[in-house]
Amino acid sequence: MKKRGKRYHELVKLFNKKLKYTSKEAVELCLQAANAKFDETIEVHVKLSVDSRQANQQVRGTLVLPNGNGKNLKILVICKNENVDIAKKSGADLIGSDEYIEKIQSGWFDFDVLITTPDMMPTISKLGKILGPKGLMPNPKLGTVTSDIRKAITEIKLGKIEYRTDKNNIVHCYIGKKSFGSDKILENFESLMNTIAKARPVSIKSQYIRSCFISSTMGLGIAVNENSFMAV
């Protein structure tokens, strides 16, 4: 039998694993359990009753969290001409075109988000097999292939995140840091859940959200009562 550490046994005393808590209670318990020696990330995991293999049941999109996400992402913009100056003024970390495409082909991935313009996609599409598995391929639906470079960069810096179902039909997202405090984390959580609820495929007639858990990087998953956020 797997042995649990002292910290685990202390954390399980904070809540009842058999109960589902309201959004507010779950957030407060999550922050209380986030007692590691660093600023833990707060995560949300939502199980949906969809089949992501079906095109009409895929749940995917983006949203800008009202209080940011606590991440300082390195943004690479691949563009040309006047968009280079726009990207610089908007705060992009890396800007270029062919030279960065060649670096990526050589196995370089020192960036977190790749933004590009439609005119560059014929060239970047050749990197699909490299960028796709790492989740770095630009996508118009996610706002990372756009003619409005300024807006794309600004949204990411303000706290834009992506939500999407994995092969097990679960959405995994981060919604901030412990240092945000309960009010800001709760607001971010409710914004995410409201967005996921609105993304419900029309073909789903039964219960849409099967379960929802909130946790910190080193904490335990706390079940959230679906009724507490569906009302929001």
Secondary structure as a PSIPRED ss2 file (coil, helix, strand):
# PSIPRED VFORMAT (PSIPRED V4.0)

   1 M C   1.000  0.000  0.000
   2 K C   1.000  0.000  0.000
   3 K C   1.000  0.000  0.000
   4 R C   1.000  0.000  0.000
   5 G C   1.000  0.000  0.000
   6 K H   0.000  1.000  0.000
   7 R H   0.000  1.000  0.000
   8 Y H   0.000  1.000  0.000
   9 H H   0.000  1.000  0.000
  10 E H   0.000  1.000  0.000
  11 L H   0.000  1.000  0.000
  12 V C   1.000  0.000  0.000
  13 K C   1.000  0.000  0.000
  14 L C   1.000  0.000  0.000
  15 F C   1.000  0.000  0.000
  16 N C   1.000  0.000  0.000
  17 K C   1.000  0.000  0.000
  18 K C   1.000  0.000  0.000
  19 L C   1.000  0.000  0.000
  20 K C   1.000  0.000  0.000
  21 Y E   0.000  0.000  1.000
  22 T C   1.000  0.000  0.000
  23 S H   0.000  1.000  0.000
  24 K H   0.000  1.000  0.000
  25 E H   0.000  1.000  0.000
  26 A H   0.000  1.000  0.000
  27 V H   0.000  1.000  0.000
  28 E H   0.000  1.000  0.000
  29 L H   0.000  1.000  0.000
  30 C H   0.000  1.000  0.000
  31 L H   0.000  1.000  0.000
  32 Q H   0.000  1.000  0.000
  33 A H   0.000  1.000  0.000
  34 A C   1.000  0.000  0.000
  35 N C   1.000  0.000  0.000
  36 A C   1.000  0.000  0.000
  37 K C   1.000  0.000  0.000
  38 F C   1.000  0.000  0.000
  39 D C   1.000  0.000  0.000
  40 E C   1.000  0.000  0.000
  41 T E   0.000  0.000  1.000
  42 I E   0.000  0.000  1.000
  43 E E   0.000  0.000  1.000
  44 V E   0.000  0.000  1.000
  45 H E   0.000  0.000  1.000
  46 V E   0.000  0.000  1.000
  47 K E   0.000  0.000  1.000
  48 L E   0.000  0.000  1.000
  49 S C   1.000  0.000  0.000
  50 V C   1.000  0.000  0.000
  51 D C   1.000  0.000  0.000
  52 S C   1.000  0.000  0.000
  53 R C   1.000  0.000  0.000
  54 Q C   1.000  0.000  0.000
  55 A H   0.000  1.000  0.000
  56 N H   0.000  1.000  0.000
  57 Q H   0.000  1.000  0.000
  58 Q C   1.000  0.000  0.000
  59 V C   1.000  0.000  0.000
  60 R E   0.000  0.000  1.000
  61 G E   0.000  0.000  1.000
  62 T E   0.000  0.000  1.000
  63 L E   0.000  0.000  1.000
  64 V E   0.000  0.000  1.000
  65 L C   1.000  0.000  0.000
  66 P C   1.000  0.000  0.000
  67 N C   1.000  0.000  0.000
  68 G C   1.000  0.000  0.000
  69 N C   1.000  0.000  0.000
  70 G C   1.000  0.000  0.000
  71 K C   1.000  0.000  0.000
  72 N C   1.000  0.000  0.000
  73 L C   1.000  0.000  0.000
  74 K C   1.000  0.000  0.000
  75 I E   0.000  0.000  1.000
  76 L E   0.000  0.000  1.000
  77 V E   0.000  0.000  1.000
  78 I E   0.000  0.000  1.000
  79 C C   1.000  0.000  0.000
  80 K C   1.000  0.000  0.000
  81 N C   1.000  0.000  0.000
  82 E H   0.000  1.000  0.000
  83 N H   0.000  1.000  0.000
  84 V H   0.000  1.000  0.000
  85 D H   0.000  1.000  0.000
  86 I H   0.000  1.000  0.000
  87 A H   0.000  1.000  0.000
  88 K H   0.000  1.000  0.000
  89 K H   0.000  1.000  0.000
  90 S H   0.000  1.000  0.000
  91 G C   1.000  0.000  0.000
  92 A C   1.000  0.000  0.000
  93 D C   1.000  0.000  0.000
  94 L E   0.000  0.000  1.000
  95 I E   0.000  0.000  1.000
  96 G E   0.000  0.000  1.000
  97 S C   1.000  0.000  0.000
  98 D H   0.000  1.000  0.000
  99 E H   0.000  1.000  0.000
 100 Y H   0.000  1.000  0.000
 101 I H   0.000  1.000  0.000
 102 E H   0.000  1.000  0.000
 103 K H   0.000  1.000  0.000
 104 I H   0.000  1.000  0.000
 105 Q H   0.000  1.000  0.000
 106 S C   1.000  0.000  0.000
 107 G C   1.000  0.000  0.000
 108 W C   1.000  0.000  0.000
 109 F C   1.000  0.000  0.000
 110 D C   1.000  0.000  0.000
 111 F C   1.000  0.000  0.000
 112 D C   1.000  0.000  0.000
 113 V E   0.000  0.000  1.000
 114 L E   0.000  0.000  1.000
 115 I E   0.000  0.000  1.000
 116 T E   0.000  0.000  1.000
 117 T C   1.000  0.000  0.000
 118 P H   0.000  1.000  0.000
 119 D H   0.000  1.000  0.000
 120 M H   0.000  1.000  0.000
 121 M H   0.000  1.000  0.000
 122 P H   0.000  1.000  0.000
 123 T H   0.000  1.000  0.000
 124 I H   0.000  1.000  0.000
 125 S H   0.000  1.000  0.000
 126 K H   0.000  1.000  0.000
 127 L H   0.000  1.000  0.000
 128 G H   0.000  1.000  0.000
 129 K H   0.000  1.000  0.000
 130 I H   0.000  1.000  0.000
 131 L H   0.000  1.000  0.000
 132 G H   0.000  1.000  0.000
 133 P H   0.000  1.000  0.000
 134 K H   0.000  1.000  0.000
 135 G C   1.000  0.000  0.000
 136 L C   1.000  0.000  0.000
 137 M C   1.000  0.000  0.000
 138 P C   1.000  0.000  0.000
 139 N C   1.000  0.000  0.000
 140 P H   0.000  1.000  0.000
 141 K H   0.000  1.000  0.000
 142 L H   0.000  1.000  0.000
 143 G C   1.000  0.000  0.000
 144 T C   1.000  0.000  0.000
 145 V E   0.000  0.000  1.000
 146 T C   1.000  0.000  0.000
 147 S C   1.000  0.000  0.000
 148 D C   1.000  0.000  0.000
 149 I H   0.000  1.000  0.000
 150 R H   0.000  1.000  0.000
 151 K H   0.000  1.000  0.000
 152 A H   0.000  1.000  0.000
 153 I H   0.000  1.000  0.000
 154 T H   0.000  1.000  0.000
 155 E H   0.000  1.000  0.000
 156 I H   0.000  1.000  0.000
 157 K H   0.000  1.000  0.000
 158 L H   0.000  1.000  0.000
 159 G C   1.000  0.000  0.000
 160 K E   0.000  0.000  1.000
 161 I E   0.000  0.000  1.000
 162 E E   0.000  0.000  1.000
 163 Y E   0.000  0.000  1.000
 164 R E   0.000  0.000  1.000
 165 T E   0.000  0.000  1.000
 166 D C   1.000  0.000  0.000
 167 K C   1.000  0.000  0.000
 168 N C   1.000  0.000  0.000
 169 N C   1.000  0.000  0.000
 170 I E   0.000  0.000  1.000
 171 V E   0.000  0.000  1.000
 172 H E   0.000  0.000  1.000
 173 C E   0.000  0.000  1.000
 174 Y E   0.000  0.000  1.000
 175 I E   0.000  0.000  1.000
 176 G E   0.000  0.000  1.000
 177 K E   0.000  0.000  1.000
 178 K H   0.000  1.000  0.000
 179 S H   0.000  1.000  0.000
 180 F H   0.000  1.000  0.000
 181 G C   1.000  0.000  0.000
 182 S H   0.000  1.000  0.000
 183 D H   0.000  1.000  0.000
 184 K H   0.000  1.000  0.000
 185 I H   0.000  1.000  0.000
 186 L H   0.000  1.000  0.000
 187 E H   0.000  1.000  0.000
 188 N H   0.000  1.000  0.000
 189 F H   0.000  1.000  0.000
 190 E H   0.000  1.000  0.000
 191 S H   0.000  1.000  0.000
 192 L H   0.000  1.000  0.000
 193 M H   0.000  1.000  0.000
 194 N H   0.000  1.000  0.000
 195 T H   0.000  1.000  0.000
 196 I H   0.000  1.000  0.000
 197 A H   0.000  1.000  0.000
 198 K H   0.000  1.000  0.000
 199 A C   1.000  0.000  0.000
 200 R C   1.000  0.000  0.000
 201 P C   1.000  0.000  0.000
 202 V C   1.000  0.000  0.000
 203 S C   1.000  0.000  0.000
 204 I C   1.000  0.000  0.000
 205 K C   1.000  0.000  0.000
 206 S C   1.000  0.000  0.000
 207 Q C   1.000  0.000  0.000
 208 Y C   1.000  0.000  0.000
 209 I E   0.000  0.000  1.000
 210 R E   0.000  0.000  1.000
 211 S E   0.000  0.000  1.000
 212 C E   0.000  0.000  1.000
 213 F E   0.000  0.000  1.000
 214 I E   0.000  0.000  1.000
 215 S E   0.000  0.000  1.000
 216 S E   0.000  0.000  1.000
 217 T C   1.000  0.000  0.000
 218 M C   1.000  0.000  0.000
 219 G C   1.000  0.000  0.000
 220 L C   1.000  0.000  0.000
 221 G C   1.000  0.000  0.000
 222 I E   0.000  0.000  1.000
 223 A E   0.000  0.000  1.000
 224 V E   0.000  0.000  1.000
 225 N C   1.000  0.000  0.000
 226 E H   0.000  1.000  0.000
 227 N H   0.000  1.000  0.000
 228 S H   0.000  1.000  0.000
 229 F H   0.000  1.000  0.000
 230 M H   0.000  1.000  0.000
 231 A C   1.000  0.000  0.000
 232 V C   1.000  0.000  0.000
